[in-house]
Amino acid sequence: MRITRPRLIGVSFVVSAAAALLPMSAAVAYISPPLVLLGEAQSPAALVAKGAAVDVPVEYSCTATSMYIGVTLTEKVGKGIASGSGFASVPCDGATHRVLVRVPASPSGKAFAKGRAAASTSVDGCLLRKGVYDCGSDTVDRTIKLT
């Protein structure tokens, strides 16, 4: 069958008219900047007060109103375990920044020492848009060097 120019124009008109009458789907109409929450502990982290705490540099980026960063460290020290958690609240502007999060050693455990530690960095934040909060969280685990 050979398609002539008038039929082609008729078909394209019908398709265009149907597309104009069909409602748009919500996914296509959703035009909003995404909520971005990124944070990761960096090496090296510095021992403070003979291992009573560690200052952990965290590189982060976020588009939330503000973001909450938590860092948990666990290190094998001799026959025991040193561990602790520290927290920071940071402003967000979409750019990459660095913040120091102080992680004190748990009073019931050992002090931190030079070596390697397991670092778990968690981030939580919300973006308020048109009266509705868009919230999210993420966790990154890695090994960092304590000096």
JOBEL-V109444 format. One record per backbone hydrogen bond with DSSP energy under -1.0 kcal/mol. NH is the residue of the N-H (numbers start at 0). CO is the residue of the C=O. E is the energy in kcal/mol with one decimal. If there is no record, write none. Layout:
BEGIN
[[NH/CO/E] [NH/CO/E]]
END
This chain:
BEGIN
[[7/3/-1.8] [8/4/-2.1] [9/5/-2.0] [10/6/-2.6] [11/7/-2.4] [12/8/-1.9] [13/9/-2.0] [14/10/-2.3] [15/11/-2.2] [16/12/-2.4] [17/13/-2.4] [18/14/-2.2] [19/15/-1.8] [20/16/-1.4] [21/17/-1.6] [28/24/-1.6] [29/25/-1.0] [30/28/-1.1] [37/60/-2.6] [39/58/-1.9] [41/56/-3.1] [44/144/-3.0] [45/54/-2.0] [47/52/-2.9] [51/48/-1.2] [52/47/-1.6] [53/102/-1.7] [54/45/-2.9] [55/100/-2.7] [57/98/-3.0] [58/39/-2.3] [59/96/-2.6] [60/37/-1.8] [62/35/-1.9] [64/125/-2.8] [66/89/-2.6] [67/123/-3.1] [68/87/-3.4] [69/121/-2.9] [70/85/-2.8] [71/119/-2.2] [72/83/-2.5] [73/117/-1.8] [74/81/-3.0] [76/79/-2.2] [79/76/-2.4] [81/74/-3.2] [83/72/-1.7] [85/70/-2.4] [87/68/-2.2] [89/66/-3.0] [93/61/-2.4] [96/59/-2.9] [98/57/-2.2] [100/55/-2.9] [102/53/-3.1] [104/51/-3.0] [105/82/-3.4] [108/105/-1.8] [109/80/-1.7] [111/50/-2.6] [114/145/-1.9] [116/143/-2.5] [117/73/-2.8] [118/141/-3.5] [119/71/-2.5] [120/139/-3.1] [121/69/-2.9] [122/137/-2.7] [123/67/-2.0] [124/135/-2.0] [126/133/-2.3] [128/131/-2.7] [131/128/-1.5] [133/126/-2.5] [135/124/-2.3] [137/122/-1.9] [139/120/-2.8] [141/118/-2.4] [143/116/-2.6] [145/114/-3.6] [146/44/-3.0]]
END
